[in-house]
């Protein structure tokens, strides 16, 4: 008989690094501190894991998100206890709202001191309980391998999301046998991936009976990598499609049946499609308030087929006539199988009606606005000169909405933004993480002067680590979206929205000070030149400041709390629905 090898004795810190290597981690974004310091010793010796030293823990969290979105892998961030851990909270909340798979590893004070208000102690597990998919507090070295294996499994399976692993300092320094769990058994965690065939047939029946159906496509289609299946569904059925903010690129914008983005700042065609539909086929979406407007007036005549991997989302905001729990990739594939060759209605009149509206109401992109650069024009030119193969990250606000409308979304997974939480400061670190995950791709960040000032310190990280992101700062010298609301709803009382950012800070000089290249454009004649210059620089980050008009507003718009029927294409100007006959 051969002798069984005894498991190696490792410190908890060594076991943590070994566990990360075993689950395939290649990059960790983090900052060391007292309670996570034991782990940084073996981490620094690892030949498989690249650690990127960020300048702020929030940056580490958003970078992990960007990496996850660009690669389809689990992103990893690391911080020490107390303020280090609490600085991750915003990014963790963001990942939770947008279903991004990340694992946040935090140090914790020695286990006997937990609960004593020790130096730099914070109950990070309790703090993040509502904004994590699951969390672990590890106080014994021997429990680390199983916790890491489970954390990564939970983060990436079912509906993806953030998982926190909080590890006491003594659990990192103590020694224990390293035993890797070959099987992950998590009682109560069994995500349903295969849809029920009865529900699929019922969905197919409703589609076959409808006259004005719409495919209402959400970010879940991107997460499930179901773009090919969606394209086949559209080919089989010829049903018009709307793609939410989180689903941009799930169906190419160039597709004639793509009506664009629905919601508060959606296209007239997309909003009109949902309001006049008699059937919504909701795929991987959650009937968010920014899409529905006043809920009881949303799609008033539509029956609902709602497919999602998270059963908690189905019928949460709008009762589903046909609920389908399952991975949306499998759901669409099953639908395709049933609908292929089926006798489906002729939706020609419905498509013609929506196509006419789509052609009539487009987002304007004139080069100037009252003699100054138009932000819409700038963003459109970035997309045209860069192309659809690039990754585009955005901050939050007006520039985010213009980017969602005007960038070339022809491929899935190329659009990174904060949809659910609306996190200012997301753009720069998310772009950084995406660039690390896709080093051979162009990565643009479309940011505002307000958002950029929250996390621009990560440009230093990019400069030192050789991460050549390109950041367009759309500088309207104000908190643009808040100013827009003040213009429309607060009698033009601009309380604390003027940032006075015309040269304070001087963004190109700030970029140069941080090791990046700084450029500026103030006139239409300069726009193409600075974009091409930015595209030509591949060895360091670039910041391009575009000085634009502060009174430019995002249109169309549905005011908060109102019906989508009240959509405006400009101030006090509504679409003329009657011009188009259904």
C-alpha positions in Angstrom: 0.0 0.0 0.0 1.2 3.5 -0.9 1.4 6.0 1.8 -1.0 8.9 1.6 0.8 12.2 1.4 0.2 14.4 4.4 -1.2 17.8 3.4 1.4 20.6 3.5 1.5 22.8 6.5 1.0 26.5 5.5 0.3 29.7 7.2 -3.2 31.1 6.5 -1.6 33.8 4.4 0.2 31.2 2.3 -3.0 29.2 2.1 -4.9 32.2 0.8 -2.4 32.9 -2.0 -2.3 29.2 -2.9 -6.1 29.2 -3.0 -6.2 32.3 -5.2 -3.7 30.6 -7.6 -5.8 27.4 -7.7 -9.0 29.3 -8.7 -7.1 30.9 -11.5 -6.6 34.5 -10.2 -4.1 36.4 -12.4 -4.6 39.9 -11.1 -5.4 41.5 -7.7 -6.1 45.2 -7.2 -5.4 46.3 -3.7 -3.5 48.3 -1.0 -1.8 46.7 2.0 -2.3 47.6 5.6 -1.8 46.2 9.1 -4.4 43.4 9.2 -3.8 42.1 5.6 0.0 42.5 5.8 0.7 38.8 6.5 -0.9 38.0 3.1 1.1 40.6 1.2 4.3 38.7 2.1 3.5 35.5 0.1 1.5 37.5 -2.4 4.6 39.4 -3.3 6.4 36.1 -3.9 3.7 34.7 -6.2 4.8 34.0 -9.8 1.2 33.6 -11.0 -0.6 36.6 -9.5 0.0 40.2 -10.6 -0.8 42.7 -7.8 -1.6 46.2 -8.9 -1.1 48.8 -6.2 -4.0 51.2 -6.5 -4.2 54.7 -4.9 -7.6 54.2 -3.2 -9.5 51.1 -2.2 -12.6 52.4 -4.1 -10.4 52.3 -7.2 -9.4 48.7 -6.4 -13.1 47.7 -6.3 -14.1 49.4 -9.5 -11.0 48.1 -11.2 -12.0 44.6 -10.2 -15.4 45.3 -11.8 -13.8 46.5 -15.0 -11.6 43.5 -15.2 -14.5 41.2 -14.6 -16.6 42.8 -17.3 -13.8 42.8 -19.9 -12.7 39.2 -19.3 -15.8 37.4 -18.0 -13.7 36.2 -15.1 -14.1 37.0 -11.4 -12.4 40.3 -10.4 -10.4 40.5 -7.2 -9.7 43.4 -4.8 -7.9 43.4 -1.5 -7.8 45.8 1.4 -7.0 46.0 5.1 -9.5 46.3 7.9 -11.4 49.4 9.1 -11.2 52.3 6.6 -9.5 50.1 4.0 -12.5 47.8 4.0 -15.1 50.5 4.2 -13.5 52.3 1.2 -14.5 49.2 -0.8 -18.2 49.6 0.1 -19.2 51.8 -2.8 -17.6 49.5 -5.4 -19.2 46.4 -3.7 -22.6 48.1 -3.8 -22.0 49.0 -7.4 -21.1 45.4 -8.3 -24.2 44.1 -6.4 -26.6 46.4 -8.3 -25.0 45.6 -11.7 -24.5 41.8 -11.0 -20.7 41.9 -11.5 -18.7 38.9 -10.2 -16.0 40.2 -7.8 -14.4 38.8 -4.6 -13.4 41.4 -2.1 -10.7 40.1 0.4 -10.3 42.1 3.5 -8.1 41.8 6.6 -9.7 41.8 10.0 -8.3 42.4 13.5 -7.1 39.3 15.5 -10.0 37.1 16.3 -9.9 37.6 20.1 -10.2 41.4 19.5 -13.3 41.1 17.2 -16.1 43.1 18.8 -13.9 45.1 21.1 -13.6 48.2 18.9 -10.0 47.5 18.4 -7.8 49.8 16.2 -9.0 49.8 12.6 -11.8 47.4 13.4 -15.0 47.6 11.4 -17.7 45.0 11.0 -17.3 44.9 7.3 -19.3 41.7 7.0 -22.2 43.4 8.7 -21.8 46.6 6.8 -21.9 44.9 3.4 -24.5 42.3 4.3 -27.2 43.9 2.2 -24.9 44.5 -0.8 -23.1 41.2 -1.2 -24.3 37.9 -2.7 -22.6 36.2 0.3 -19.9 36.9 2.8 -17.5 35.0 5.0 -15.7 35.8 8.2 -12.7 33.5 8.5 -11.1 33.2 12.0 -9.2 29.9 11.5 -6.3 29.2 9.1 -7.7 25.8 8.1 -11.0 27.3 6.8 -9.3 29.6 4.3 -9.2 27.2 1.2 -12.8 26.2 1.5 -13.9 29.9 1.9 -12.0 31.0 -1.2 -13.3 28.1 -3.3 -16.9 28.8 -2.2 -16.5 32.6 -2.7 -15.4 32.3 -6.3 -18.1 29.7 -7.1 -20.8 31.8 -5.6 -19.6 35.0 -7.3 -19.6 33.6 -10.9 -22.6 31.2 -10.8 -26.3 31.9 -11.0 -26.8 35.7 -11.0 -23.2 37.0 -10.6 -22.4 39.3 -7.8 -19.8 40.4 -5.2 -18.7 38.1 -2.4 -16.7 39.3 0.7 -14.1 37.2 2.5 -13.0 38.9 5.7 -10.0 37.1 7.3 -8.8 37.7 10.8 -5.1 38.6 11.1 -4.3 35.6 13.3 -6.0 33.3 10.8 -3.4 34.5 8.3 -0.4 34.1 10.6 -1.4 30.7 12.2 -0.4 27.4 10.5 -2.7 24.6 9.4 -2.8 21.7 6.9 -3.7 23.0 3.4 -6.7 20.9 2.2 -8.3 22.0 -1.0 -12.0 21.1 -1.4 -12.4 19.0 -4.5 -16.2 19.3 -4.3 -18.0 22.5 -3.4 -21.1 21.6 -1.5 -23.2 24.6 -0.5 -26.5 23.6 1.0 -29.3 25.9 -0.2 -27.4 27.3 -3.1 -28.5 25.6 -6.3 -29.2 28.1 -9.0 -31.7 27.0 -11.6 -30.2 27.3 -15.0 -32.5 25.2 -17.2 -35.9 26.6 -17.9 -39.1 24.6 -17.5 -40.3 23.3 -20.9 -43.9 24.1 -20.1 -43.1 27.8 -19.5 -41.1 27.9 -22.8 -44.1 26.5 -24.7 -46.5 29.0 -23.0 -44.1 31.8 -23.9 -44.0 30.6 -27.5 -47.9 30.6 -27.5 -48.1 34.2 -26.4 -45.6 35.3 -29.0 -47.6 33.5 -31.7 -50.8 35.3 -30.5 -49.2 38.8 -30.3 -49.5 41.6 -32.8 -47.1 44.2 -31.3 -44.4 42.2 -29.4 -41.1 43.7 -28.2 -38.0 42.0 -27.0 -37.1 43.9 -23.8 -33.4 43.0 -23.4 -31.5 43.6 -20.2 -27.9 43.3 -18.9 -28.5 39.6 -18.0 -28.2 38.8 -21.7 -24.6 40.3 -21.6 -23.8 38.5 -18.4 -25.0 35.2 -19.8 -23.1 35.7 -23.0 -26.3 35.1 -24.9 -25.8 37.6 -27.8 -25.7 34.9 -30.4 -28.8 33.3 -29.2 -30.6 36.7 -29.1 -29.5 37.4 -32.7 -31.1 34.1 -33.8 -34.3 34.8 -31.9 -34.6 38.2 -33.7 -33.8 36.4 -37.0 -36.5 33.8 -36.4 -39.3 36.1 -35.1 -38.5 39.6 -36.7 -39.6 41.2 -33.4 -38.3 44.7 -32.6 -35.8 44.9 -29.8 -34.9 47.5 -27.1 -31.6 47.2 -25.2 -31.4 48.7 -21.7 -28.5 50.8 -20.5 -26.8 47.6 -19.2 -27.5 45.7 -22.4 -26.1 48.1 -25.0 -24.3 45.9 -27.6 -26.4 42.8 -26.9 -27.8 43.3 -30.4 -25.8 45.6 -32.8 -27.1 49.1 -33.0 -26.8 48.8 -36.8 -29.6 46.1 -36.8 -32.7 47.6 -38.2 -34.9 46.1 -35.5 -32.8 47.6 -32.7 -34.9 50.5 -31.4 -32.2 51.7 -29.0 -32.3 52.2 -25.3 -35.6 52.6 -23.4 -36.2 54.6 -20.2 -35.8 58.0 -18.7 -33.3 59.1 -21.3 -34.2 56.4 -23.9 -35.0 56.9 -27.5 -38.5 57.8 -28.6 -38.7 54.6 -30.6 -37.7 52.4 -27.7 -40.0 54.1 -25.2 -42.9 54.1 -27.7 -42.3 50.4 -28.5 -42.7 49.5 -24.9 -45.8 51.7 -24.3 -47.6 50.4 -27.3 -46.7 46.8 -27.2 -49.2 44.0 -26.5 -46.4 41.7 -25.4 -43.0 42.2 -23.7 -40.5 39.4 -23.8 -38.3 40.5 -20.9 -34.9 38.7 -21.1 -32.5 39.2 -18.2 -33.9 42.5 -17.1 -35.5 43.7 -13.9 -38.1 46.4 -14.8 -36.0 49.1 -13.2 -37.7 52.4 -12.3 -35.5 54.2 -14.8 -37.0 52.1 -17.6 -40.6 51.9 -16.4 -41.2 55.5 -15.3 -44.5 55.6 -13.3 -45.0 51.8 -12.9 -48.7 51.6 -13.2 -48.6 53.4 -16.5 -45.8 51.3 -18.0 -46.7 49.2 -21.1 -50.4 49.3 -20.1 -51.6 46.9 -22.7 -48.8 44.3 -22.6 -48.7 40.8 -21.4 -45.4 39.9 -19.8 -43.0 37.0 -20.4 -40.2 37.5 -17.9 -37.1 35.3 -18.0 -34.4 35.7 -15.4 -31.9 33.5 -13.5 -32.9 35.3 -10.3 -36.4 34.2 -9.2 -36.5 37.2 -6.8 -36.7 39.6 -9.8 -39.6 37.9 -11.5 -42.9 39.7 -10.8 -41.1 42.0 -8.3 -42.1 45.2 -10.0 -44.5 43.9 -12.7 -46.5 40.7 -12.6 -45.4 38.2 -15.1 -48.0 36.3 -17.2 -45.3 33.7 -18.0 -42.5 33.5 -15.5 -39.4 31.6 -16.6 -36.6 30.9 -14.2 -33.3 30.0 -15.8 -30.1 31.1 -17.4 -31.2 33.5 -20.1 -28.8 31.9 -22.6 -30.6 28.5 -22.1 -34.0 30.2 -22.1 -33.4 31.9 -25.5 -31.9 28.8 -27.0 -35.0 26.8 -25.9 -37.3 29.5 -27.3 -35.5 29.4 -30.6 -35.9 25.7 -30.8 -39.7 25.9 -30.3 -40.2 29.0 -32.5 -38.1 27.9 -35.4 -40.5 26.9 -38.2 -43.5 28.0 -36.1 -46.4 29.8 -37.7 -45.7 33.4 -36.5 -47.8 36.5 -37.2 -46.6 39.1 -39.7 -45.3 42.0 -37.7 -44.6 44.2 -40.8 -47.0 47.0 -39.8 -45.6 47.2 -36.3 -42.0 47.2 -37.5 -42.8 49.9 -40.1 -44.5 52.1 -37.4 -41.5 51.9 -35.0 -39.0 52.2 -37.9 -40.6 55.5 -38.9 -40.4 56.9 -35.3 -36.8 55.7 -35.0 -35.8 57.6 -38.2 -37.7 60.7 -37.2 -36.4 61.2 -33.7 -32.7 60.8 -33.4 -30.3 62.3 -30.8 -28.9 65.5 -32.4 -25.1 65.8 -32.7 -24.3 69.3 -34.0 -20.7 70.3 -33.6 -21.4 73.4 -31.6 -23.9 74.7 -29.2 -24.0 78.5 -28.9 -20.5 78.8 -30.2 -19.0 76.1 -27.9 -18.3 72.5 -28.4 -21.3 70.2 -28.3 -20.7 67.2 -25.9 -22.8 65.0 -28.1 -20.6 65.7 -31.1 -17.4 65.0 -29.1 -18.6 61.6 -27.9 -19.9 60.6 -31.3 -16.5 61.5 -32.9 -14.7 59.4 -30.3 -16.8 56.4 -31.2 -16.5 57.0 -35.0 -12.7 57.4 -34.9 -12.1 54.6 -32.5 -14.6 52.0 -33.7 -16.7 49.2 -32.2 -13.9 46.9 -31.1 -12.8 49.2 -28.2 -14.0 49.0 -24.7 -15.9 52.1 -23.5 -16.3 53.0 -19.8 -18.4 55.9 -18.6 -19.0 57.9 -15.4 -22.5 58.9 -14.4 -24.7 61.7 -15.6 -25.2 63.5 -18.9 -22.0 62.2 -20.5 -23.1 58.6 -19.6 -26.4 59.0 -21.4 -24.9 60.6 -24.5 -22.3 57.8 -24.6 -25.1 55.2 -24.3 -26.8 56.7 -27.3 -23.9 57.7 -29.5 -21.0 55.2 -29.2 -20.9 52.4 -31.7 -22.4 49.4 -29.8 -22.0 46.6 -32.3 -20.5 43.9 -29.9 -21.6 42.7 -26.5 -19.5 43.3 -23.4 -17.8 46.5 -24.7 -19.8 48.9 -22.5 -18.9 49.5 -18.9 -20.9 51.8 -16.8 -22.6 52.1 -13.4 -26.3 51.5 -14.1 -27.9 50.4 -10.8 -26.0 52.5 -8.3 -25.1 55.5 -10.5 -21.6 55.8 -9.0 -19.7 58.9 -9.8 -16.0 58.0 -9.9 -16.6 54.6 -11.5 -15.1 55.5 -14.9 -11.3 55.8 -14.5 -10.7 52.7 -12.3 -13.2 50.6 -14.3 -11.4 51.6 -17.5 -8.1 50.7 -15.8 -9.4 47.2 -14.8 -10.7 46.7 -18.4 -7.4 47.6 -19.9 -5.6 45.1 -17.6 -8.0 42.4 -18.7 -7.8 43.3 -22.4 -4.3 44.7 -22.8 -4.4 44.6 -26.6 -7.7 46.6 -26.9 -8.3 50.3 -26.9 -10.1 51.4 -23.7 -11.8 54.8 -23.6 -13.3 56.3 -20.5 -16.0 58.9 -21.1 -16.0 61.0 -17.9 -17.4 64.2 -16.6 -15.5 67.0 -14.9 -17.3 66.1 -11.6 -16.9 62.3 -11.8 -13.3 62.6 -12.9 -12.3 64.5 -9.8 -13.4 61.7 -7.5 -11.0 58.9 -8.7 -8.5 60.5 -11.1 -5.7 59.4 -8.7 -5.8 56.0 -10.4 -4.1 57.7 -13.4 -0.9 57.4 -11.3 -1.5 53.7 -11.0 -2.0 53.5 -14.8 1.2 55.5 -15.4 3.3 53.4 -13.1 1.8 50.1 -14.2 1.9 50.8 -18.0 -1.9 50.8 -18.4 -2.6 53.0 -21.5 -6.2 54.0 -20.9 -7.7 57.1 -22.6 -10.0 59.3 -20.7 -12.2 61.9 -22.3 -13.2 64.6 -19.7 -16.4 66.2 -21.0 -15.9 69.4 -19.1 -19.1 71.5 -18.9 -17.9 73.2 -15.6 -20.8 71.8 -13.7 -22.5 68.7 -12.3 -24.3 68.4 -15.6 -27.2 66.1 -14.9 -28.0 67.8 -11.6 -27.9 71.2 -13.3 -30.3 69.9 -16.0 -32.8 69.0 -13.3 -32.3 72.4 -11.7 -33.0 74.0 -15.1 -36.2 72.0 -15.6 -37.6 71.5 -12.2 -36.0 74.0 -9.8 -36.6 77.3 -11.6 -32.9 77.6 -12.8 -31.7 77.9 -9.2 -28.3 76.4 -9.6 -27.5 75.5 -6.0 -24.0 74.1 -5.7 -23.7 72.6 -9.2 -21.2 75.1 -10.7 -17.8 73.4 -10.4 -15.9 76.3 -11.8 -13.6 73.8 -13.6 -12.5 76.1 -16.4 -8.8 75.6 -15.8 -9.4 74.9 -12.1 -8.1 72.3 -12.0 -6.2 72.5 -15.3 -7.0 68.9 -16.4 -4.2 68.4 -18.9 -1.6 69.8 -16.4 -3.1 67.5 -13.7 -2.8 64.6 -16.1 0.9 65.4 -16.8 1.6 65.7 -13.1 0.2 62.1 -12.7 2.4 60.7 -15.4 -0.2 60.8 -18.2 -0.4 62.8 -21.4 -2.7 65.8 -21.2 -4.6 67.2 -24.2 -7.4 69.7 -24.7 -9.9 70.7 -27.4 -12.1 73.7 -27.3 -13.2 74.1 -30.9 -14.7 71.6 -33.4 -11.6 71.9 -35.6 -9.5 70.5 -32.8 -11.6 67.5 -31.9 -10.5 64.9 -34.5 -6.8 65.8 -34.0 -6.8 65.3 -30.2 -8.7 62.0 -30.5 -6.3 60.7 -33.1 -3.4 61.9 -31.0 -4.8 60.0 -28.0 -5.3 56.9 -30.1 -1.6 57.0 -31.3 -0.3 56.9 -27.7 0.0 53.3 -26.5 2.6 53.4 -23.7 0.9 55.6 -21.1 -2.5 56.9 -20.1 -4.0 59.9 -21.9 -6.5 62.5 -20.7 -8.3 64.7 -23.2 -10.3 67.6 -21.9 -13.1 68.7 -24.1 -14.4 72.1 -23.0 -18.2 72.0 -23.8 -21.3 74.1 -23.3 -22.7 73.9 -19.8 -26.4 74.3 -20.8 -26.5 71.3 -23.1 -29.2 68.9 -22.0 -29.8 65.2 -22.5 -32.9 64.5 -24.7 -35.2 62.6 -24.9 -36.3 62.7 -21.2 -39.0 61.3 -19.1 -39.2 63.2 -15.8 -38.9 61.1 -12.6 -42.2 59.8 -11.4 -44.1 60.5 -14.6 -45.4 58.2 -17.3 -43.3 57.2 -20.2 -46.1 58.6 -22.3 -44.9 62.0 -21.2 -41.5 61.7 -22.9 -40.1 65.0 -24.2 -37.7 65.4 -27.1 -36.8 69.0 -25.9 -38.1 71.3 -23.2 -41.9 71.4 -23.4 -41.8 69.5 -26.7 -43.3 66.0 -27.1 -43.1 63.6 -30.0 -46.1 63.8 -32.4 -47.3 60.2 -32.1 -50.3 60.9 -34.3 -48.1 61.6 -37.3 -47.2 57.9 -37.6 -50.0 55.5 -38.1 -49.9 52.1 -36.6 
